[in-house]
Amino acid sequence: MSQVIEFLNNRHSSGKLSEPGPSQSQLEQLLQIGVRAPDHGGLQPWQFIVMTGAGRAKLGDIFAQAATFNDAEPAKIDKARNMPMRAPTVITVITKYKEHPKVPWVEQIQSAGCALFSMQQAALAMGFGGIWRTGDFARDELVRDKLGLGIEDEIVGFLYLGTDLCDSHAHKTTKLADKVIYWD
């Protein structure tokens, strides 16, 4: 048990990633862990789009189209196109909203967020690095349309996975007294 606590206490994100990324069998395992996320009502309100190889370039083209549509400068369009190439694997995690009288929209988003977090931590346990990214493209209408999102669906994040190239992972210390209120 103490190993799990230590692992979680030392979790980190890594934005500097390289080949190799997870294998197909490792991806299947990560996705299976993702669908074990808390899920009030058993709605399974998530969808995962896994992008490797040329799939990342397709996502980059979508980002570039969105940047062009939003009148970005050529350098920003190129940067947008290359964003998915920062890691060998990108998993887009989407909340597929399902109307339910007891499970509101926000709870379904939280469930998909838990799925993303679980996959990131599982990848870390497998020896990979990862980072949960959002940004303007997670909310862009053109990106949403190209990925087939419905009006109430949400991109929770883009999970970038690969071999961690960061030398160190300094942790910012959080003072619990600033974040926690106890009621006795």
DODREN-997070 format. One record per residue: residue number from 0; y, x, z of N, C-alpha, C, O in turn. Coordinates in steps of 0.001 Angstrom, whole numbers. Example, Ala and Ser with C-alpha at 12.3 -4.5 7.8 and 13.67 -1.06 7.14 Angstrom:
// DODREN-997070
(0 (-5690 13190 7800) (-4500 12300 7800) (-3300 13200 7800) (-3319 14236 8465));
(1 (-2250 12850 7080) (-1060 13670 7140) (30 12900 7870) (1138 13409 8039));
END
This chain:
// DODREN-997070
(0 (-1199 818 0) (0 0 0) (1258 858 0) (2226 541 -691));
(1 (1250 1948 774) (2451 2775 863) (2807 3401 -481) (3979 3681 -731));
(2 (1816 3628 -1358) (2101 4171 -2687) (2891 3173 -3525) (3789 3567 -4270));
(3 (2574 1907 -3416) (3307 873 -4147) (4740 801 -3645) (5676 715 -4440));
(4 (4916 836 -2326) (6259 789 -1747) (7066 2001 -2196) (8230 1869 -2573));
(5 (6458 3166 -2158) (7147 4388 -2590) (7520 4304 -4067) (8631 4671 -4451));
(6 (6593 3821 -4896) (6849 3662 -6331) (8054 2750 -6561) (8964 3100 -7314));
(7 (8060 1594 -5922) (9158 644 -6110) (10472 1184 -5552) (11538 937 -6117));
(8 (10400 1902 -4470) (11602 2467 -3863) (12216 3571 -4728) (13402 3875 -4605));
(9 (11407 4163 -5595) (11885 5239 -6463) (12007 4822 -7921) (12135 5673 -8802));
(10 (11968 3523 -8181) (12054 3056 -9568) (13374 3505 -10180) (14365 3707 -9478));
(11 (13370 3655 -11484) (14574 4081 -12180) (14492 3649 -13639) (13428 3303 -14154));
(12 (15637 3682 -14276) (15705 3437 -15709) (15965 4764 -16400) (16576 5665 -15826));
(13 (15503 4875 -17622) (15723 6084 -18402) (16158 5699 -19804) (15416 5045 -20537));
(14 (17360 6106 -20170) (17875 5800 -21502) (17604 6891 -22515) (17943 6738 -23689));
(15 (17004 7986 -22093) (16708 9100 -22988) (15206 9098 -23239) (14431 9608 -22430));
(16 (14802 8516 -24373) (13384 8268 -24648) (12980 8844 -25996) (13805 8973 -26900));
(17 (11706 9187 -26122) (11190 9764 -27355) (9751 9304 -27573) (9181 8582 -26754));
(18 (9177 9739 -28697) (7755 9522 -28961) (6939 10320 -27952) (7426 11337 -27459));
(19 (5754 9913 -27634) (5156 8649 -28041) (5562 7512 -27113) (5939 7709 -25958));
(20 (5466 6326 -27673) (5612 5122 -26876) (4229 4620 -26506) (3228 5272 -26803));
(21 (4171 3483 -25867) (2874 2913 -25498) (2002 2650 -26731) (2498 2249 -27784));
(22 (710 2883 -26580) (-251 2567 -27639) (-401 1045 -27733) (135 306 -26907));
(23 (-1131 597 -28740) (-1353 -844 -28891) (-2056 -1428 -27669) (-1688 -2503 -27198));
(24 (-3061 -730 -27156) (-3768 -1259 -25984) (-2868 -1234 -24749) (-2949 -2135 -23914));
(25 (-2020 -226 -24620) (-1075 -196 -23503) (-44 -1314 -23630) (335 -1931 -22635));
(26 (411 -1574 -24862) (1342 -2690 -25081) (704 -4013 -24685) (1339 -4847 -24041));
(27 (-551 -4203 -25071) (-1253 -5438 -24702) (-1307 -5584 -23183) (-1117 -6677 -22649));
(28 (-1563 -4488 -22504) (-1618 -4514 -21043) (-236 -4836 -20458) (-129 -5629 -19522));
(29 (815 -4227 -21003) (2178 -4512 -20533) (2532 -5981 -20733) (3103 -6614 -19845));
(30 (2195 -6515 -21893) (2500 -7918 -22183) (1717 -8851 -21263) (2240 -9875 -20823));
(31 (467 -8497 -20972) (-337 -9301 -20047) (288 -9291 -18658) (274 -10306 -17962));
(32 (832 -8157 -18256) (1534 -8070 -16972) (2803 -8913 -17019) (3148 -9568 -16037));
(33 (3497 -8900 -18151) (4714 -9703 -18302) (4467 -11187 -18102) (5278 -11870 -17476));
(34 (3369 -11690 -18621) (3098 -13124 -18498) (2586 -13516 -17117) (2315 -14690 -16865));
(35 (2453 -12540 -16222) (2087 -12834 -14828) (3331 -13023 -13961) (3220 -13148 -12742));
(36 (4496 -13046 -14570) (5752 -13206 -13826) (5788 -14556 -13111) (5106 -15493 -13524));
(37 (6581 -14661 -12040) (6753 -15962 -11378) (7150 -17018 -12406) (7986 -16769 -13273));
(38 (6544 -18193 -12299) (6697 -19201 -13350) (6567 -20601 -12748) (5510 -21227 -12832));
(39 (7642 -21077 -12148) (7655 -22414 -11547) (7323 -23457 -12613) (7952 -23493 -13670));
(40 (6353 -24285 -12338) (5972 -25343 -13267) (5000 -24892 -14346) (4570 -25704 -15165));
(41 (4649 -23615 -14363) (3717 -23125 -15378) (4234 -23295 -16792) (3446 -23536 -17707));
(42 (5547 -23175 -16995) (6149 -23427 -18304) (6007 -22262 -19280) (6129 -22448 -20491));
(43 (5755 -21081 -18768) (5706 -19880 -19601) (6912 -19836 -20546) (6751 -19854 -21767));
(44 (8126 -19778 -19971) (9336 -19912 -20786) (9796 -18609 -21440) (10997 -18351 -21516));
(45 (8878 -17801 -21901) (9265 -16526 -22468) (8604 -16308 -23810) (7581 -16910 -24137));
(46 (9214 -15439 -24563) (8636 -14973 -25824) (8980 -13491 -25923) (10068 -13072 -25527));
(47 (8059 -12708 -26447) (8268 -11275 -26589) (8177 -10907 -28066) (7202 -11252 -28733));
(48 (9175 -10217 -28570) (9127 -9679 -29928) (8991 -8168 -29780) (9914 -7499 -29315));
(49 (7843 -7636 -30176) (7557 -6211 -30026) (7899 -5506 -31334) (7397 -5861 -32401));
(50 (8762 -4502 -31227) (9214 -3774 -32409) (8859 -2300 -32275) (9294 -1618 -31347));
(51 (8063 -1829 -33221) (7721 -413 -33309) (7911 -16 -34766) (8079 -885 -35621));
(52 (7890 1258 -35059) (7984 1717 -36442) (9109 1050 -37207) (10262 1057 -36775));
(53 (8760 467 -38362) (9754 -175 -39221) (10360 -1421 -38581) (11440 -1853 -38983));
(54 (9691 -1996 -37605) (10246 -3160 -36908) (11551 -2836 -36215) (12447 -3677 -36141));
(55 (11663 -1609 -35702) (12919 -1187 -35064) (14035 -1108 -36096) (15178 -1465 -35811));
(56 (13700 -636 -37303) (14700 -556 -38370) (15172 -1954 -38769) (16352 -2150 -39061));
(57 (14260 -2922 -38783) (14651 -4308 -39084) (15630 -4824 -38039) (16622 -5470 -38376));
(58 (15349 -4539 -36761) (16277 -4945 -35706) (17611 -4224 -35877) (18669 -4822 -35681));
(59 (17567 -2952 -36238) (18795 -2200 -36492) (19604 -2804 -37624) (20832 -2856 -37547));
(60 (18932 -3262 -38678) (19641 -3922 -39784) (20305 -5213 -39311) (21416 -5533 -39735));
(61 (19632 -5949 -38441) (20223 -7174 -37883) (21451 -6826 -37054) (22482 -7489 -37171));
(62 (21356 -5795 -36219) (22511 -5365 -35425) (23662 -4948 -36341) (24816 -5281 -36072));
(63 (23357 -4220 -37423) (24394 -3775 -38360) (25043 -4971 -39054) (26260 -4990 -39242));
(64 (24242 -5967 -39434) (24806 -7179 -40043) (25756 -7873 -39079) (26831 -8324 -39473));
(65 (25356 -7957 -37815) (26208 -8592 -36805) (27492 -7804 -36613) (28569 -8390 -36505));
(66 (27392 -6485 -36570) (28584 -5644 -36412) (29513 -5802 -37610) (30731 -5874 -37448));
(67 (28939 -5858 -38818) (29735 -6050 -40032) (30432 -7405 -39999) (31623 -7501 -40294));
(68 (29705 -8433 -39646) (30269 -9782 -39561) (31423 -9834 -38569) (32376 -10590 -38755));
(69 (31333 -9026 -37512) (32384 -8993 -36486) (33453 -7949 -36787) (34200 -7538 -35899));
(70 (33522 -7520 -38063) (34567 -6600 -38544) (34583 -5252 -37833) (35653 -4692 -37594));
(71 (33434 -4739 -37500) (33355 -3421 -36865) (33680 -2331 -37884) (33502 -2514 -39088));
(72 (34151 -1213 -37385) (34421 -44 -38221) (33091 543 -38688) (32070 350 -38028));
(73 (33086 1262 -39823) (31832 1825 -40342) (31047 2646 -39321) (29819 2564 -39290));
(74 (31717 3427 -38495) (31003 4236 -37494) (30286 3346 -36485) (29189 3679 -36036));
(75 (30891 2223 -36126) (30258 1308 -35170) (29096 561 -35817) (28117 226 -35152));
(76 (29211 306 -37109) (28106 -337 -37833) (26900 601 -37867) (25768 178 -37634));
(77 (27153 1883 -38160) (26063 2870 -38156) (25446 3004 -36768) (24226 3094 -36630));
(78 (26291 3015 -35743) (25788 3110 -34369) (24901 1908 -34050) (23837 2055 -33448));
(79 (25348 714 -34460) (24567 -504 -34227) (23215 -415 -34927) (22189 -787 -34358));
(80 (23219 81 -36166) (21976 192 -36932) (20982 1128 -36240) (19772 907 -36305));
(81 (21482 2156 -35590) (20610 3157 -34973) (20207 2833 -33542) (19364 3529 -32976));
(82 (20781 1805 -32946) (20470 1487 -31550) (18971 1322 -31280) (18470 1904 -30317));
(83 (18244 562 -32081) (16811 389 -31784) (15977 1652 -32003) (14814 1709 -31603));
(84 (16574 2667 -32643) (15839 3898 -32908) (15884 4851 -31715) (15338 5952 -31781));
(85 (16532 4433 -30624) (16641 5283 -29433) (15337 5347 -28648) (15233 6108 -27686));
(86 (14359 4571 -29037) (13060 4560 -28350) (11988 4174 -29367) (12284 3467 -30330));
(87 (10757 4622 -29170) (9701 4264 -30113) (9250 2808 -30041) (8632 2300 -30976));
(88 (9555 2143 -28939) (9165 741 -28770) (10331 -33 -28176) (10955 405 -27210));
(89 (10616 -1185 -28764) (11618 -2100 -28217) (10960 -3474 -28111) (10434 -4002 -29090));
(90 (10998 -4037 -26918) (10480 -5396 -26718) (11673 -6293 -26417) (12351 -6121 -25404));
(91 (11924 -7252 -27304) (12979 -8225 -27067) (12366 -9359 -26256) (11394 -9986 -26677));
(92 (12947 -9612 -25091) (12440 -10656 -24196) (13381 -11845 -24286) (14584 -11732 -24052));
(93 (12805 -12982 -24628) (13577 -14201 -24888) (13117 -15307 -23954) (11920 -15478 -23720));
(94 (14066 -16047 -23428) (13747 -17274 -22703) (13688 -18397 -23723) (14677 -18677 -24400));
(95 (12541 -19035 -23835) (12371 -20212 -24690) (12436 -21420 -23763) (11436 -21830 -23174));
(96 (13624 -21972 -23650) (13874 -23049 -22692) (13004 -24264 -22988) (12850 -24682 -24135));
(97 (12437 -24821 -21909) (11641 -26045 -21989) (12205 -27019 -20966) (12196 -26748 -19765));
(98 (12685 -28128 -21439) (13280 -29106 -20519) (12242 -29564 -19500) (11102 -29888 -19835));
(99 (12684 -29579 -18235) (11792 -29961 -17146) (12644 -30491 -15998) (13669 -29891 -15674));
(100 (12248 -31599 -15376) (13085 -32188 -14320) (13214 -31329 -13065) (14170 -31492 -12307));
(101 (12274 -30421 -12834) (12312 -29619 -11610) (12531 -28124 -11854) (12638 -27350 -10902));
(102 (12598 -27719 -13109) (12750 -26293 -13413) (13967 -26121 -14324) (13852 -26244 -15543));
(103 (15134 -25837 -13733) (16347 -25738 -14537) (16357 -24508 -15452) (15551 -23587 -15313));
(104 (17291 -24538 -16377) (17484 -23485 -17371) (17588 -22116 -16702) (16924 -21170 -17125));
(105 (18408 -22004 -15668) (18632 -20709 -15019) (17342 -20166 -14404) (17123 -18955 -14418));
(106 (16503 -21015 -13877) (15239 -20558 -13288) (14296 -20032 -14367) (13530 -19099 -14130));
(107 (14357 -20632 -15543) (13529 -20161 -16645) (14014 -18796 -17143) (13205 -17951 -17526));
(108 (15322 -18583 -17137) (15877 -17273 -17494) (15432 -16230 -16470) (15054 -15115 -16829));
(109 (15483 -16604 -15204) (15051 -15677 -14155) (13576 -15318 -14319) (13186 -14175 -14078));
(110 (12768 -16270 -14719) (11346 -16015 -14928) (11142 -14989 -16044) (10343 -14063 -15905));
(111 (11868 -15159 -17144) (11767 -14192 -18246) (12288 -12826 -17807) (11755 -11796 -18222));
(112 (13325 -12810 -16972) (13827 -11549 -16434) (12789 -10853 -15571) (12653 -9630 -15611));
(113 (12060 -11635 -14794) (10970 -11064 -13980) (9881 -10491 -14884) (9301 -9450 -14574));
(114 (9603 -11161 -15998) (8605 -10654 -16944) (9050 -9307 -17498) (8254 -8372 -17586));
(115 (10322 -9210 -17872) (10852 -7958 -18396) (10757 -6854 -17344) (10292 -5751 -17633));
(116 (11197 -7155 -16133) (11159 -6166 -15050) (9730 -5711 -14772) (9485 -4520 -14579));
(117 (8796 -6641 -14749) (7395 -6286 -14498) (6868 -5350 -15577) (6174 -4379 -15275));
(118 (7197 -5641 -16843) (6739 -4771 -17928) (7366 -3384 -17820) (6700 -2378 -18065));
(119 (8647 -3331 -17453) (9308 -2033 -17315) (8645 -1203 -16217) (8388 -13 -16401));
(120 (8373 -1827 -15090) (7757 -1095 -13983) (6323 -689 -14313) (5882 393 -13927));
(121 (5600 -1541 -15019) (4238 -1193 -15427) (4257 -7 -16394) (3405 878 -16313));
(122 (5229 8 -17309) (5355 1140 -18235) (5645 2424 -17466) (5105 3483 -17786));
(123 (6492 2325 -16463) (6791 3481 -15615) (5513 3963 -14910) (5263 5165 -14821));
(124 (4718 3025 -14416) (3456 3382 -13752) (2476 4039 -14727) (1639 4843 -14316));
(125 (2577 3701 -16016) (1725 4315 -17041) (2209 5711 -17437) (1531 6426 -18175));
(126 (3389 6091 -16939) (3928 7406 -17266) (5018 7397 -18317) (5471 8458 -18747));
(127 (5446 6217 -18739) (6519 6107 -19719) (7856 5915 -19016) (7913 5643 -17817));
(128 (8922 6063 -19783) (10246 5720 -19302) (10688 4450 -19987) (10119 4048 -21001));
(129 (11699 3822 -19433) (12204 2603 -20048) (13556 2225 -19506) (13973 2674 -18439));
(130 (14236 1382 -20270) (15530 870 -19840) (15705 -543 -20376) (15336 -845 -21511));
(131 (16269 -1393 -19547) (16563 -2786 -19885) (17998 -2813 -20379) (18925 -2532 -19618));
(132 (18188 -3149 -21653) (19525 -3190 -22253) (19860 -4617 -22662) (18984 -5409 -23011));
(133 (21139 -4918 -22609) (21629 -6201 -23122) (22761 -5899 -24099) (22496 -5493 -25231));
(134 (24000 -6083 -23696) (25131 -5807 -24574) (25476 -6992 -25445) (24871 -8060 -25351));
(135 (26461 -6777 -26294) (26984 -7848 -27146) (25922 -8449 -28060) (25945 -9650 -28329));
(136 (24989 -7624 -28538) (23993 -8145 -29476) (23030 -9134 -28827) (22419 -9944 -29524));
(137 (22889 -9082 -27527) (22030 -10049 -26832) (22641 -11444 -26848) (21944 -12434 -26631));
(138 (23940 -11521 -27106) (24627 -12817 -27119) (25175 -13186 -28500) (25775 -14248 -28664));
(139 (24975 -12335 -29469) (25542 -12540 -30799) (24807 -13654 -31549) (23577 -13678 -31595));
(140 (25565 -14562 -32128) (24964 -15718 -32823) (24136 -15305 -34032) (23078 -15886 -34274));
(141 (24589 -14323 -34792) (23823 -13883 -35957) (22487 -13271 -35517) (21448 -13548 -36116));
(142 (22517 -12450 -34485) (21281 -11858 -33959) (20347 -12960 -33470) (19154 -12955 -33773));
(143 (20896 -13896 -32718) (20091 -15007 -32212) (19429 -15765 -33368) (18246 -16099 -33308));
(144 (20207 -16027 -34412) (19696 -16761 -35570) (18584 -15981 -36274) (17538 -16545 -36596));
(145 (18807 -14698 -36511) (17814 -13871 -37214) (16516 -13726 -36412) (15442 -13537 -36983));
(146 (16627 -13818 -35082) (15428 -13732 -34238) (14786 -15097 -34000) (13771 -15191 -33309));
(147 (15368 -16155 -34567) (14768 -17483 -34488) (14980 -18215 -33182) (14164 -19055 -32803));
(148 (16065 -17911 -32485) (16326 -18572 -31209) (16883 -19973 -31407) (17663 -20226 -32325));
(149 (16467 -20878 -30531) (17040 -22213 -30489) (18356 -22180 -29731) (18719 -21158 -29149));
(150 (19056 -23279 -29737) (20387 -23338 -29136) (20384 -23035 -27637) (21348 -22468 -27123));
(151 (19313 -23405 -26930) (19255 -23182 -25485) (18449 -21944 -25102) (18301 -21641 -23918));
(152 (17930 -21232 -26093) (17177 -20008 -25825) (18146 -18865 -25533) (19307 -18899 -25942));
(153 (17654 -17859 -24824) (18492 -16717 -24453) (17726 -15415 -24631) (16533 -15337 -24336));
(154 (18422 -14401 -25113) (17871 -13048 -25080) (18146 -12511 -23688) (19300 -12301 -23313));
(155 (17098 -12291 -22930) (17222 -11765 -21573) (17500 -10267 -21633) (18227 -9733 -20795));
(156 (16933 -9601 -22607) (17186 -8178 -22756) (16290 -7543 -23788) (15314 -8126 -24261));
(157 (16661 -6321 -24117) (15883 -5474 -25007) (15285 -4382 -24125) (16022 -3588 -23540));
(158 (13973 -4335 -24024) (13295 -3340 -23202) (12910 -2160 -24088) (12014 -2263 -24926));
(159 (13594 -1047 -23892) (13340 178 -24642) (12303 1000 -23871) (12466 1246 -22676));
(160 (11238 1422 -24557) (10152 2166 -23911) (9782 3403 -24722) (9807 3389 -25953));
(161 (9440 4465 -24013) (8995 5689 -24664) (8743 6767 -23637) (8686 6500 -22436));
(162 (8592 7983 -24115) (8409 9123 -23230) (9758 9494 -22633) (10741 9674 -23351));
(163 (9791 9606 -21325) (11031 9876 -20586) (11444 11331 -20784) (10691 12246 -20450));
(164 (12648 11544 -21332) (13163 12893 -21541) (14182 13310 -20489) (14709 14420 -20550));
(165 (14465 12446 -19532) (15449 12774 -18493) (14855 13784 -17519) (13702 13668 -17104));
(166 (15662 14771 -17166) (15217 15802 -16224) (15156 15292 -14795) (14245 15630 -14039));
(167 (16131 14477 -14437) (16153 13966 -13063) (16662 12535 -13069) (17322 12093 -14010));
(168 (16348 11840 -12023) (16771 10451 -11874) (17427 10297 -10513) (16798 9889 -9536));
(169 (18708 10637 -10478) (19449 10514 -9217) (19596 9040 -8870) (19888 8213 -9733));
(170 (19394 8728 -7622) (19500 7351 -7160) (20800 7167 -6401) (21135 7947 -5510));
(171 (21513 6144 -6762) (22706 5791 -6013) (22253 5083 -4741) (21446 4154 -4783));
(172 (22774 5531 -3631) (22418 4919 -2354) (23246 3657 -2153) (24470 3674 -2283));
(173 (22572 2581 -1840) (23238 1313 -1567) (23219 1065 -72) (22171 1131 570));
(174 (24376 784 467) (24452 444 1889) (24035 -1013 2044) (24731 -1918 1582));
(175 (22916 -1233 2685) (22413 -2593 2856) (23403 -3469 3598) (23478 -4668 3329));
(176 (24153 -2914 4513) (25123 -3703 5278) (26159 -4352 4367) (26728 -5388 4712));
(177 (26408 -3746 3200) (27362 -4308 2245) (26746 -5421 1395) (27465 -6166 730));
(178 (25428 -5533 1419) (24733 -6460 521) (23890 -7515 1223) (23424 -8458 584));
(179 (23693 -7371 2510) (22753 -8244 3219) (23448 -8934 4383) (24210 -8323 5131));
(180 (23167 -10211 4511) (23632 -10993 5661) (22390 -11544 6349) (21547 -12172 5707));
(181 (22278 -11314 7621) (21151 -11842 8402) (21621 -13045 9205) (22699 -13021 9799));
(182 (20822 -14078 9220) (21051 -15240 10079) (19920 -15268 11101) (18747 -15343 10734));
(183 (20264 -15210 12351) (19240 -15266 13404) (19205 -16644 14026) (18409 -16892 14931));
END
